[in-house]
Amino acid sequence: MGKRRKTGYPFWLGGVGATMAACCTHPLDLAKVRMQTIQPVAGTVRPNTISILGMTVRETGFRSLYTGLSASILRQMTYSLVRLGAYEKMKAALSKDGPAPGSHLLAAAMVAGALGGLAGNPADILLVRMTSDFVRPPTERYNYSNALSGVVRLVRDEGVHGLFRGLGTNMTRAVLMNGSQVCSYDLFKSMLLRNRIPLIDYQLKDGLLLHTISSVLAGTVATTVCAPADVLRSRLMSAHGKSKPVQILTTALREEGPRFLFKGWTPAFIRLGPNTVFMFVFFEQLKKGWRTMFPSTY
């Protein structure tokens, strides 16, 4: 009998890890979107992450911190599943004859990010709308009860093309996110494995500590690189009518100044930092579990 061909990890494994991470950090994602979409009021102090979360619990209860969770899960099982799965397949192909150059991994991550952005665009629209409804006037709320009913209403009210609202901005963000988060994680991880940590002269091994440090660094890079596209994406997807990215950008620059592009950086990092850690730690543990359960496929 011939030797069984090794197939590697299943394509969907990254999506499961990302979904597990999203379930842990969803309240932070909710706060980030609300901070990015809330309209400034003259003479008032702009709310921060803590005040947004506190106001949400105070006015609508603790369970409301998980408003839009169904859309978040749908997003991870489309957007993250494709971006992580495609990247892993491309990385495996590029690394057949040895470690792939960082530039090749970056290109692969960006292509995978674009594919993920395309696949996850409908869920992204639902997530932004469901999590930002609370800060809208009652007459302007979407009131989607869950992600599936949201998709049905989105198509019914805006047509099939409504599923691709903000696609260009979203794909740009997805390219930036995958390139800065997934690729930098691999680069930080390999760099830390090759070199001892200065000052304390400690050599990291491939384990939980290495995965945590690498993912924190990757989360910091990703938050900074993606902040401008993230703000524009949230505002475009939460807008009514046919608002254009250039129109939203010029209006915001005129009324709020260039700093608006990094509005919500702190809550974005507070959300993306832990989310990146959870995602890669869960993903690495799922890989480890898969190798243990199905050693002949890896």
C-alpha positions as CSV (number, residue, x, y, z in Angstrom):
1,M,0.0,0.0,0.0
2,G,1.4,3.4,-1.0
3,K,2.2,6.1,1.6
4,R,-0.7,8.3,2.4
5,R,-0.3,11.9,1.0
6,K,0.0,14.5,3.7
7,T,-2.6,17.2,3.4
8,G,-1.7,19.6,6.2
9,Y,-4.3,21.5,8.2
10,P,-7.9,21.9,7.1
11,F,-8.7,25.2,5.4
12,W,-11.4,26.1,8.0
13,L,-9.2,25.7,11.1
14,G,-8.2,29.3,11.3
15,G,-11.8,30.4,11.1
16,V,-12.6,28.4,14.1
17,G,-9.7,29.9,16.1
18,A,-10.8,33.4,15.0
19,T,-14.4,32.7,16.0
20,M,-13.3,31.5,19.5
21,A,-11.3,34.7,19.8
22,A,-14.2,36.9,18.7
23,C,-16.4,35.4,21.3
24,C,-13.9,36.5,24.0
25,T,-13.4,40.0,22.7
26,H,-16.8,41.0,21.2
27,P,-17.6,43.7,23.8
28,L,-14.4,45.5,22.9
29,D,-15.3,45.3,19.2
30,L,-18.7,46.8,20.0
31,A,-17.1,49.7,21.9
32,K,-14.6,50.3,19.1
33,V,-17.4,50.5,16.4
34,R,-19.5,52.8,18.5
35,M,-16.6,55.2,19.2
36,Q,-15.9,55.3,15.5
37,T,-19.5,56.0,14.4
38,I,-20.8,58.2,17.2
39,Q,-21.2,61.8,15.9
40,P,-19.3,64.5,17.9
41,V,-21.4,67.0,19.8
42,A,-20.0,70.4,20.5
43,G,-19.2,71.2,24.1
44,T,-19.3,67.5,25.3
45,V,-16.5,65.2,26.2
46,R,-16.1,62.4,23.7
47,P,-16.8,59.0,25.3
48,N,-14.0,56.5,25.8
49,T,-14.0,52.7,25.8
50,I,-14.9,52.4,29.5
51,S,-17.7,55.0,29.3
52,I,-19.2,53.4,26.2
53,L,-19.2,49.9,27.8
54,G,-20.6,51.4,31.1
55,M,-23.3,53.3,29.3
56,T,-24.3,50.1,27.4
57,V,-24.6,48.0,30.5
58,R,-26.4,50.7,32.4
59,E,-29.0,51.4,29.8
60,T,-29.6,48.0,28.2
61,G,-28.0,45.4,30.5
62,F,-24.9,43.2,30.5
63,R,-26.2,40.9,27.7
64,S,-26.2,43.9,25.3
65,L,-22.4,43.9,25.3
66,Y,-22.8,40.9,23.0
67,T,-25.2,42.7,20.6
68,G,-24.2,41.6,17.1
69,L,-22.4,38.4,18.2
70,S,-24.1,36.4,15.5
71,A,-22.8,38.8,12.9
72,S,-19.3,38.6,14.4
73,I,-19.4,34.8,14.2
74,L,-20.6,34.9,10.6
75,R,-17.8,37.4,9.9
76,Q,-15.1,35.2,11.4
77,M,-16.4,32.1,9.5
78,T,-16.2,34.0,6.2
79,Y,-13.6,36.7,6.4
80,S,-11.1,35.2,8.8
81,L,-11.7,31.6,7.6
82,V,-10.7,32.7,4.0
83,R,-7.9,35.1,4.9
84,L,-6.2,32.6,7.3
85,G,-6.9,29.5,5.3
86,A,-5.7,31.0,2.0
87,Y,-2.6,32.4,3.7
88,E,-1.7,29.0,5.2
89,K,-2.1,27.3,1.9
90,M,0.0,29.9,0.1
91,K,2.7,29.8,2.8
92,A,2.9,26.0,2.6
93,A,3.4,26.3,-1.2
94,L,6.0,29.0,-0.9
95,S,7.9,27.1,1.8
96,K,8.3,23.7,0.0
97,D,12.0,24.3,-0.6
98,G,12.8,26.1,2.7
99,P,11.6,29.1,4.6
100,A,9.9,31.7,2.3
101,P,11.3,35.2,2.2
102,G,9.4,37.8,4.2
103,S,8.4,39.7,1.1
104,H,6.8,36.6,-0.4
105,L,4.9,36.0,2.8
106,L,3.8,39.6,2.9
107,A,2.5,39.4,-0.7
108,A,0.7,36.1,0.1
109,A,-0.9,37.6,3.3
110,M,-2.1,40.6,1.3
111,V,-3.7,38.5,-1.4
112,A,-5.3,36.3,1.2
113,G,-6.6,39.4,3.0
114,A,-8.2,40.7,-0.2
115,L,-10.0,37.3,-0.7
116,G,-11.1,37.4,2.9
117,G,-12.4,40.9,2.6
118,L,-14.5,39.9,-0.4
119,A,-15.9,36.9,1.3
120,G,-16.7,38.6,4.6
121,N,-18.1,41.9,3.3
122,P,-21.8,41.2,4.0
123,A,-21.1,40.0,7.5
124,D,-18.9,43.1,8.1
125,I,-21.9,45.4,7.1
126,L,-24.2,43.5,9.5
127,L,-21.6,43.7,12.3
128,V,-21.1,47.4,12.0
129,R,-24.8,48.1,11.8
130,M,-25.8,45.8,14.7
131,T,-23.1,47.1,17.0
132,S,-23.6,50.8,16.2
133,D,-27.5,50.8,16.4
134,F,-27.4,51.8,20.1
135,V,-25.8,55.2,19.3
136,R,-28.3,56.1,16.5
137,P,-31.6,58.0,16.8
138,P,-34.4,55.4,17.1
139,T,-35.8,56.3,13.7
140,E,-32.4,55.5,12.0
141,R,-31.8,52.1,13.6
142,Y,-31.7,48.9,11.6
143,N,-32.9,46.7,14.4
144,Y,-31.6,43.4,12.9
145,S,-32.5,40.6,15.3
146,N,-29.6,38.4,14.1
147,A,-27.1,38.0,11.3
148,L,-29.3,35.7,9.1
149,S,-32.4,37.9,9.3
150,G,-30.0,40.9,8.7
151,V,-28.8,39.4,5.4
152,V,-32.4,38.8,4.3
153,R,-33.4,42.4,5.1
154,L,-30.2,43.9,3.6
155,V,-30.9,42.2,0.3
156,R,-34.7,43.0,0.4
157,D,-34.1,46.7,1.3
158,E,-31.0,47.5,-0.7
159,G,-30.7,44.7,-3.3
160,V,-27.9,42.2,-3.9
161,H,-25.5,45.1,-4.5
162,G,-26.1,46.2,-0.9
163,L,-24.1,43.1,0.2
164,F,-21.1,44.8,-1.3
165,R,-21.5,48.2,0.1
166,G,-18.1,49.6,1.1
167,L,-16.3,46.7,-0.6
168,G,-13.3,48.7,-1.8
169,T,-12.7,50.2,1.7
170,N,-13.2,46.9,3.3
171,M,-10.9,45.0,1.0
172,T,-8.2,47.7,1.5
173,R,-8.5,47.3,5.2
174,A,-8.4,43.5,4.9
175,V,-5.2,43.7,2.8
176,L,-3.6,45.9,5.4
177,M,-4.8,43.8,8.3
178,N,-3.6,40.5,6.9
179,G,-0.3,41.9,5.8
180,S,0.4,43.7,9.1
181,Q,-1.1,41.1,11.5
182,V,-0.7,37.6,10.0
183,C,2.6,38.2,8.2
184,S,4.1,40.2,11.0
185,Y,3.1,37.4,13.5
186,D,5.1,34.9,11.4
187,L,8.1,37.2,11.1
188,F,8.1,38.1,14.8
189,K,7.8,34.4,15.7
190,S,10.7,33.3,13.5
191,M,12.8,36.2,14.6
192,L,12.2,35.4,18.3
193,L,13.0,31.7,17.6
194,R,16.3,32.6,15.9
195,N,17.6,35.2,18.4
196,R,17.9,35.4,22.2
197,I,16.0,38.2,24.0
198,P,18.6,40.9,24.8
199,L,19.1,42.2,28.4
200,I,17.7,39.0,29.9
201,D,19.5,36.7,27.5
202,Y,16.6,34.3,27.2
203,Q,15.9,32.0,24.3
204,L,12.2,31.5,23.5
205,K,10.9,28.1,22.4
206,D,7.9,27.3,20.2
207,G,5.2,27.5,22.8
208,L,2.5,29.6,24.5
209,L,4.9,32.4,25.6
210,L,6.3,32.8,22.1
211,H,2.9,32.8,20.6
212,T,1.7,35.4,23.1
213,I,4.6,37.8,22.6
214,S,4.5,37.5,18.8
215,S,0.8,38.1,18.7
216,V,1.0,41.2,21.0
217,L,3.6,42.7,18.7
218,A,1.6,41.8,15.6
219,G,-1.5,43.3,17.1
220,T,0.3,46.6,17.8
221,V,1.5,46.8,14.2
222,A,-1.9,45.8,12.8
223,T,-3.8,48.4,14.9
224,T,-1.5,51.3,13.7
225,V,-1.5,50.3,10.0
226,C,-5.2,49.6,9.8
227,A,-6.6,52.5,11.9
228,P,-7.4,54.9,9.0
229,A,-9.1,52.3,6.8
230,D,-10.9,50.9,9.8
231,V,-12.5,54.3,10.7
232,L,-13.5,54.9,7.1
233,R,-15.0,51.4,6.8
234,S,-17.1,51.8,9.9
235,R,-18.4,55.2,8.9
236,L,-19.2,54.1,5.3
237,M,-20.9,50.8,6.4
238,S,-23.0,52.6,9.1
239,A,-24.1,55.4,6.8
240,H,-27.6,55.7,5.2
241,G,-28.0,56.5,1.5
242,K,-25.3,56.4,-1.1
243,S,-22.4,57.9,0.8
244,K,-19.0,57.7,-1.0
245,P,-15.7,57.0,0.7
246,V,-14.2,60.3,-0.7
247,Q,-17.2,62.3,0.5
248,I,-17.0,60.8,4.0
249,L,-13.2,61.4,4.1
250,T,-13.4,65.0,3.0
251,T,-16.3,65.8,5.4
252,A,-14.6,64.2,8.3
253,L,-11.2,65.9,7.6
254,R,-13.0,69.3,7.3
255,E,-15.0,68.9,10.5
256,E,-12.7,66.9,12.7
257,G,-9.2,67.2,11.2
258,P,-6.7,64.5,10.2
259,R,-6.6,63.1,13.7
260,F,-10.0,61.4,13.0
261,L,-8.1,58.8,11.0
262,F,-6.7,57.4,14.2
263,K,-9.9,58.0,16.2
264,G,-10.5,54.9,18.4
265,W,-6.9,53.7,18.2
266,T,-6.8,52.9,21.9
267,P,-10.0,50.9,21.9
268,A,-9.0,49.4,18.6
269,F,-5.8,48.2,20.2
270,I,-7.5,47.2,23.4
271,R,-9.8,45.0,21.2
272,L,-7.3,43.9,18.5
273,G,-4.4,43.2,20.9
274,P,-6.3,40.6,22.9
275,N,-8.2,39.4,19.8
276,T,-4.9,38.8,18.0
277,V,-3.4,37.0,21.1
278,F,-6.5,34.8,21.5
279,M,-6.8,34.1,17.7
280,F,-3.2,33.0,17.3
281,V,-3.0,31.1,20.6
282,F,-6.3,29.3,19.7
283,F,-5.1,28.7,16.2
284,E,-1.7,27.3,17.3
285,Q,-3.5,25.0,19.9
286,L,-5.9,23.8,17.2
287,K,-3.0,23.0,14.9
288,K,-1.3,21.2,17.8
289,G,-4.5,19.2,18.5
290,W,-4.9,18.4,14.8
291,R,-1.3,17.1,14.6
292,T,-2.0,14.9,17.6
293,M,-5.3,13.6,16.4
294,F,-4.4,13.2,12.7
295,P,-0.6,12.8,12.6
296,S,-0.8,11.1,9.1
297,T,-2.3,14.2,7.5
298,Y,0.5,16.6,8.6
